[in-house]
Amino acid sequence: SAPTNRECVENMHGIRETYLKEGQRRRQHTILSAPAVHGCSTTEVRRAYFIGKLLWAKGFDQLLELEGSYRERTGEYFEIDIFGSGPDEREIKRAFLDDAGDDEGGILRSSFNKYISSGHGVRASRRHRLPANFLGPSDHSSLAGDAYSIFINPSLSEVLCTTTAEAIAMNKWAIVPSHPSNAFFLHFPNCLSYRNRREFASVLERAQGADPPPLSEELAGLLSWEAATARCVRAAAVTKRDAARDERIVRVKEGKASSLKKTFSGLWSGGSKGDLENMNACRSVSSSSSSSSSSSVPSEAATGYINVGFVTP
């Protein structure tokens, strides 16, 4: 049987070696290219991107709100390249780009408003384009290199968070919401989390102004399949002491169940000779008591019940 008090939550997902090699390349490049102090601001433009399914559930409604709050703080929207395709692609593009072209009677706008009216926040009231470039499906490994430095993933519906792990491994900034699905990544120095729109604007400004710190080999190794397998084994492992304790608990439970079963088995099968004699004796005592009581008290014959007693040996 399963051991008691052994429940735990563990990340057991790994990524391809390709992403770890890219992270190693960027790490070496960072070390070799600096005598300058790491993190100093330069005129280099650090581009942001998202990659994943084009579904509203992937956080695109949140991304629209983040664009608006960033503009309130800085006076302009942030530019982002979006890679991917999906069932909500046309509606999402419409919400970001707000083209003046044909909307087939407002079907796209209606679909978006229907989604957000069920509690998903932002309304489609903006009347101008956002600096979002929809570049179609792509493998994440094709974004290796220095063209993109900031990965933004606003999704709250992640399970494996594969793209976040891949971006961190490639030594890019990964900007994610503070959420249980992202808890594993928070101790990586190039993962920036935010709890609200104001914090998002702050961490994005930080990422735009500096390169991410290089990951140590030890931290990068935590994203490999070997490390994921080791975490799985560690989470499932049971010590000899725990196994012995659980075995004792099982034996005690089985003993109680067996004793209870024997008790009820003896009752319904008529019991032993001694039990029957005890029951008859109790019945005689009960009958004598009934005959000496007032006539207003119903007898056993009248009620159909028999008082039964048990004598513990």
C-alpha positions in Angstrom: 0.0 0.0 0.0 1.0 3.6 -0.4 3.0 5.1 2.4 1.3 7.6 4.7 2.2 11.3 4.9 4.3 11.1 1.7 2.4 13.6 -0.4 4.6 16.2 -2.2 4.6 18.5 -5.2 7.6 18.2 -7.5 8.5 19.4 -11.0 9.3 16.3 -13.1 9.7 17.8 -16.5 12.9 18.2 -18.5 13.9 19.9 -21.7 16.0 19.0 -24.7 19.8 19.3 -24.7 19.6 21.9 -27.5 18.4 24.5 -25.0 21.0 23.7 -22.5 23.8 24.1 -25.1 22.4 27.5 -26.1 22.5 28.6 -22.5 26.1 27.4 -22.2 27.0 29.4 -25.3 25.3 32.6 -24.0 27.0 32.1 -20.6 30.4 31.9 -22.2 29.7 34.8 -24.4 28.6 36.9 -21.4 31.8 36.0 -19.5 34.1 36.7 -22.4 32.5 39.9 -23.6 32.7 41.8 -20.2 35.3 43.4 -18.6 32.4 45.8 -18.0 30.3 45.4 -14.9 27.5 43.0 -15.6 24.0 44.5 -15.7 25.0 48.0 -16.8 22.6 49.7 -19.2 23.5 50.0 -22.9 21.8 51.2 -26.0 21.2 47.7 -27.2 17.5 46.9 -27.9 16.4 43.8 -26.1 13.4 42.3 -27.9 10.5 40.5 -26.2 8.6 37.6 -27.5 5.9 35.0 -26.7 5.7 31.5 -28.1 2.8 29.1 -27.6 -0.8 28.2 -28.6 -2.9 31.2 -29.7 -5.7 30.6 -27.1 -7.3 33.2 -24.9 -6.6 30.7 -22.0 -2.9 31.2 -22.5 -3.2 34.7 -21.0 -3.6 36.9 -24.0 -6.3 38.9 -22.2 -3.8 39.5 -19.4 -1.2 40.5 -22.0 -3.6 43.2 -23.3 -4.0 44.5 -19.8 -0.3 44.5 -19.2 0.2 46.5 -22.4 -2.2 49.1 -21.1 -0.7 49.4 -17.7 2.8 49.6 -19.2 1.7 52.5 -21.3 0.2 54.3 -18.3 3.6 54.0 -16.6 5.9 54.8 -19.5 3.8 56.6 -22.0 4.1 53.9 -24.7 3.2 50.2 -25.3 6.0 47.6 -25.3 6.7 45.7 -28.5 6.4 42.0 -28.6 6.8 39.3 -31.3 4.2 36.5 -31.0 5.0 33.0 -32.4 2.3 30.3 -32.7 -1.1 29.5 -34.0 -4.3 28.2 -32.6 -8.1 28.2 -32.6 -8.4 31.8 -31.3 -5.8 33.2 -33.6 -8.1 35.5 -35.6 -9.8 36.9 -32.5 -6.5 37.5 -30.7 -5.0 39.2 -33.7 -8.1 41.4 -33.9 -7.9 42.4 -30.3 -4.2 43.4 -30.6 -4.1 44.9 -34.0 -7.7 46.3 -34.3 -7.6 46.4 -38.1 -10.1 48.4 -40.0 -10.7 45.5 -42.4 -13.8 43.4 -42.7 -14.9 41.8 -39.4 -17.6 39.7 -40.9 -20.4 41.6 -39.2 -18.4 42.0 -35.9 -18.0 38.3 -35.2 -14.4 38.6 -34.0 -15.1 41.5 -31.7 -18.2 39.7 -30.4 -16.2 36.6 -29.7 -13.6 38.5 -27.7 -16.2 40.4 -25.7 -18.0 37.2 -25.0 -14.8 35.7 -23.6 -13.9 38.6 -21.3 -17.5 39.2 -20.2 -17.3 35.9 -18.2 -14.7 37.4 -15.9 -11.6 37.5 -17.9 -11.0 41.3 -17.5 -9.9 43.6 -20.3 -12.5 45.0 -22.7 -11.9 45.6 -26.3 -12.4 49.3 -26.3 -8.9 50.4 -27.6 -9.2 51.8 -31.1 -5.5 51.7 -32.2 -3.0 49.0 -32.9 -0.6 47.5 -30.4 3.1 46.9 -31.4 2.5 43.1 -31.6 3.9 41.1 -34.5 2.3 37.8 -35.2 4.9 35.7 -36.9 3.3 32.3 -37.1 4.3 28.9 -35.7 8.0 28.3 -34.9 10.1 25.8 -32.9 11.4 27.5 -29.8 14.9 26.4 -30.5 14.9 28.5 -33.7 14.8 31.6 -31.4 18.2 30.7 -30.0 20.8 33.4 -30.4 20.9 37.0 -29.3 17.9 38.4 -31.4 15.5 37.9 -28.4 16.4 38.4 -24.8 13.0 38.6 -23.0 10.4 35.8 -22.9 7.0 36.9 -21.6 4.5 34.2 -20.5 1.4 35.7 -18.8 -0.5 32.3 -18.8 -2.1 31.1 -15.6 -3.2 27.8 -17.1 0.2 26.1 -17.5 0.9 22.6 -16.3 4.4 21.7 -17.5 5.5 25.3 -18.4 7.8 23.9 -21.1 8.4 27.2 -22.9 9.4 28.9 -19.6 11.9 26.2 -18.8 13.3 26.4 -22.3 13.7 30.2 -22.2 15.4 30.0 -18.8 17.8 27.3 -20.1 18.7 29.5 -23.1 19.7 32.2 -20.5 17.0 34.6 -21.6 14.9 36.7 -19.2 11.7 34.9 -18.4 8.9 37.2 -17.1 6.0 35.2 -15.5 3.2 35.8 -13.1 3.6 34.8 -9.4 1.6 31.6 -9.6 2.0 28.0 -8.2 2.7 26.7 -11.7 5.8 28.9 -11.8 7.1 28.2 -8.3 9.9 25.9 -9.5 11.4 28.6 -11.6 11.6 31.4 -9.0 15.0 30.5 -7.7 16.6 31.0 -11.2 18.2 34.4 -11.4 16.9 35.1 -14.9 13.3 34.5 -13.9 11.4 37.6 -13.0 8.0 37.2 -11.4 5.2 39.8 -10.9 2.1 39.9 -8.7 0.3 42.8 -10.4 0.5 45.0 -13.4 2.7 47.6 -11.7 5.3 45.0 -10.8 5.2 43.7 -14.4 6.1 47.1 -15.7 9.0 47.3 -13.2 10.5 43.9 -14.1 10.1 44.5 -17.8 12.0 47.8 -17.5 14.7 45.9 -15.6 14.9 43.2 -18.3 15.1 45.9 -21.1 18.0 47.6 -19.4 20.3 44.7 -18.6 21.3 41.3 -19.8 20.3 38.3 -17.6 22.9 37.0 -15.2 24.6 33.8 -16.6 23.2 30.6 -15.1 25.6 28.4 -13.2 26.1 24.8 -14.6 24.5 23.5 -11.4 21.3 25.6 -11.9 21.2 24.8 -15.7 21.4 21.1 -14.9 18.2 21.3 -12.9 16.3 21.7 -16.2 17.6 18.5 -17.8 15.7 15.3 -18.1 18.4 13.6 -15.9 17.6 16.0 -13.0 13.9 15.6 -13.6 14.2 11.8 -13.3 16.3 12.2 -10.1 13.5 14.4 -8.6 10.9 11.8 -9.6 12.9 9.0 -7.9 13.6 11.1 -4.8 9.9 12.0 -4.4 8.8 8.4 -4.8 11.5 6.9 -2.6 10.5 5.3 0.8 13.2 4.8 3.5 13.4 1.5 5.4 12.2 3.3 8.5 9.1 4.6 6.7 8.4 1.2 5.2 8.6 -0.5 8.6 6.3 2.1 10.2 3.8 1.7 7.4 3.9 -2.0 7.6 3.1 -1.8 11.4 0.2 0.5 10.7 -1.2 -1.9 8.1 -0.9 -4.9 10.5 -2.7 -3.0 13.2 -5.5 -2.1 10.8 -5.8 -5.6 9.5 -5.9 -7.0 13.1 -8.7 -4.7 14.0 -10.7 -5.5 10.9 -10.2 -9.3 11.5 -11.4 -9.0 15.1 -14.5 -7.0 14.1 -15.2 -9.5 11.4 -15.1 -12.5 13.8 -17.4 -10.6 16.2 -20.1 -10.0 13.6 -19.6 -13.5 12.1 -20.2 -15.1 15.5 -23.3 -13.0 16.0 -25.0 -13.7 12.7 -24.1 -17.4 12.7 -25.5 -18.1 16.2 -22.2 -17.9 18.0 -20.6 -20.6 20.1 -22.3 -22.8 22.6 -21.2 -20.6 25.5 -22.5 -17.5 23.7 -25.9 -19.2 23.2 -26.1 -20.2 26.9 -25.3 -16.6 27.9 -28.0 -15.3 25.5 -30.6 -17.8 26.9 -29.7 -16.8 30.5 -30.2 -13.2 29.6 -33.5 -14.0 27.9 -34.7 -15.8 31.1 -33.8 -12.9 33.3 -35.5 -10.5 30.9 -38.7 -12.7 30.9 -38.8 -12.7 34.7 -38.5 -9.0 34.8 -41.2 -8.5 32.3 -43.7 -10.7 34.2 -43.2 -8.8 37.5 -43.5 -5.3 35.8 -46.8 -3.4 35.4 -49.1 -4.5 32.5 -48.6 -1.1 30.8 -45.0 -2.1 29.9 -45.1 -4.2 26.7 -43.6 -7.7 26.9 -41.0 -9.2 24.6 -43.7 -11.2 22.9 -45.7 -8.1 22.2 -42.8 -6.0 21.0 -41.1 -8.8 19.0 -37.7 -7.7 20.5 -35.4 -9.9 22.8 -33.0 -8.3 25.2 -29.6 -9.8 24.4 -26.5 -9.5 26.7 -22.9 -10.6 26.1 -20.6 -11.8 28.8 -17.0 -11.1 28.1 -14.8 -14.0 29.0 
